[in-house]
Amino acid sequence: MVDASEREMGRYCDKCNADWQGSEIPIEHRKHYDLGSIYYSRLVGIEVRGGYDGVSYWQCPDCGATWNRFTAEYCSDAIGRFHKGN
């Protein structure tokens, strides 16, 4: 069962309940990540050429659910085509 506080923190997929927490970041590498980061993320960041210079969409690596980074709205299949299973 997914704890509500963990879902709010963005650790689990709302569509398939996949856990996005990856393996532990080695202590000697943590200085290169956001303060307090202990684990890698499994989320896939999608950058759209010619748009925002950085991640515009996030995608679940397990089910392919894709949402806009800024609005949090789920996207159409046009963006979802990046999922490895498609």
PLY file of the C-alpha trace (Angstrom):
ply
format ascii 1.0
element vertex 86
property float x
property float y
property float z
element edge 85
property int vertex1
property int vertex2
end_header
0.00 0.00 0.00
1.36 3.44 -0.95
1.56 5.89 1.94
-0.20 9.18 1.10
2.77 11.27 2.24
5.12 9.35 -0.06
2.78 9.86 -3.03
2.70 13.61 -2.32
6.50 13.67 -2.31
6.44 12.19 -5.81
8.00 8.82 -5.08
5.27 6.68 -6.65
3.47 6.77 -10.01
-0.19 7.79 -9.77
-1.02 5.48 -12.69
0.81 2.22 -11.89
2.20 2.75 -8.35
5.77 2.09 -9.53
8.44 3.18 -7.05
10.65 5.82 -8.66
13.35 5.63 -6.02
16.51 4.25 -7.55
19.63 2.92 -5.94
21.52 4.78 -3.24
23.90 7.53 -4.39
27.43 6.77 -3.13
28.37 9.15 -0.32
31.35 10.53 -2.23
29.07 11.54 -5.14
26.27 13.16 -3.14
28.01 16.55 -3.20
27.13 16.73 -6.92
23.37 16.40 -6.25
20.71 18.49 -4.53
21.31 18.92 -0.83
19.83 15.96 1.00
19.61 13.63 -2.02
20.33 10.07 -0.94
18.84 8.07 -3.83
18.89 8.33 -7.60
15.55 8.87 -9.34
14.22 6.47 -11.95
12.05 9.15 -13.59
12.77 9.86 -17.24
13.16 13.54 -18.12
12.12 14.56 -21.64
13.54 17.68 -23.25
11.82 19.03 -26.34
14.17 20.50 -28.91
13.34 24.12 -29.65
11.35 24.53 -26.44
12.40 25.10 -22.86
16.12 24.45 -22.32
15.78 21.58 -19.88
13.27 18.91 -18.86
9.75 19.79 -20.02
8.08 16.44 -19.32
8.51 13.62 -16.80
7.75 10.01 -17.64
7.29 6.88 -15.54
9.83 4.28 -16.72
7.40 1.44 -15.98
4.06 2.44 -17.52
5.01 5.39 -19.74
2.64 7.88 -18.06
3.90 11.31 -19.10
3.10 14.70 -17.62
4.07 18.32 -18.09
6.75 19.38 -15.62
5.22 22.83 -15.12
1.47 22.13 -15.08
1.52 18.51 -13.83
-1.13 17.68 -16.45
-0.89 14.26 -18.09
-0.05 14.38 -21.79
-1.45 12.80 -24.90
0.02 9.75 -26.60
2.12 12.09 -28.77
4.53 12.61 -25.89
4.01 9.09 -24.52
5.64 7.61 -27.62
9.03 8.07 -25.93
8.23 5.16 -23.58
10.59 2.26 -24.30
7.65 -0.12 -24.70
6.05 1.83 -27.57
0 1
1 2
2 3
3 4
4 5
5 6
6 7
7 8
8 9
9 10
10 11
11 12
12 13
13 14
14 15
15 16
16 17
17 18
18 19
19 20
20 21
21 22
22 23
23 24
24 25
25 26
26 27
27 28
28 29
29 30
30 31
31 32
32 33
33 34
34 35
35 36
36 37
37 38
38 39
39 40
40 41
41 42
42 43
43 44
44 45
45 46
46 47
47 48
48 49
49 50
50 51
51 52
52 53
53 54
54 55
55 56
56 57
57 58
58 59
59 60
60 61
61 62
62 63
63 64
64 65
65 66
66 67
67 68
68 69
69 70
70 71
71 72
72 73
73 74
74 75
75 76
76 77
77 78
78 79
79 80
80 81
81 82
82 83
83 84
84 85
